Amino acid sequence: MREEIAEGDFAQTLNMVDVWSGWTRTCSNQNKEASKWVREAIEKVKEDFLLIYEELILIRC
């Protein structure tokens, strides 16, 4: 049996969940080896979470 090796770039996803609100966010990255893309995606999601929390606080007040 011949082993096939996949080569090239593949889409990767980063999934984050806020347990308190149940809010989820999925970000796509070109590759998982470049930690730069993962860090950028995490920072973007953190900004989005803060916006959602601000909206939730305004709604509850």
BELFEN-V554775 format. One record per pair of residues at least 24 apart in sequence whose ideal C-beta (glycine too) atoms are under 10 Angstrom apart, sorted by sequence separation. I is the first residue (numbers start at 1). GAP is how many residues later the second one is. D is the distance in Angstrom with one decimal. If there is no record, write none. Layout:
I/GAP/D ; I/GAP/D
This chain:
9/24/9.9 ; 14/24/6.2 ; 25/24/7.7 ; 12/25/8.4 ; 16/25/8.6 ; 23/25/8.7 ; 12/26/8.7 ; 16/26/7.6 ; 23/26/7.3 ; 14/27/5.0 ; 18/27/9.5 ; 25/27/9.3 ; 13/28/9.4 ; 14/28/7.3 ; 21/28/8.7 ; 12/29/9.8 ; 16/29/5.1 ; 23/29/5.8 ; 14/30/9.9 ; 15/30/9.7 ; 16/30/8.9 ; 18/30/9.9 ; 23/30/9.3 ; 14/31/7.8 ; 18/31/6.1 ; 21/31/7.0 ; 16/32/9.2 ; 21/32/7.9 ; 16/33/8.1 ; 20/33/9.1 ; 23/33/9.3 ; 18/34/7.8 ; 18/35/8.6 ; 21/35/6.9 ; 20/36/9.6
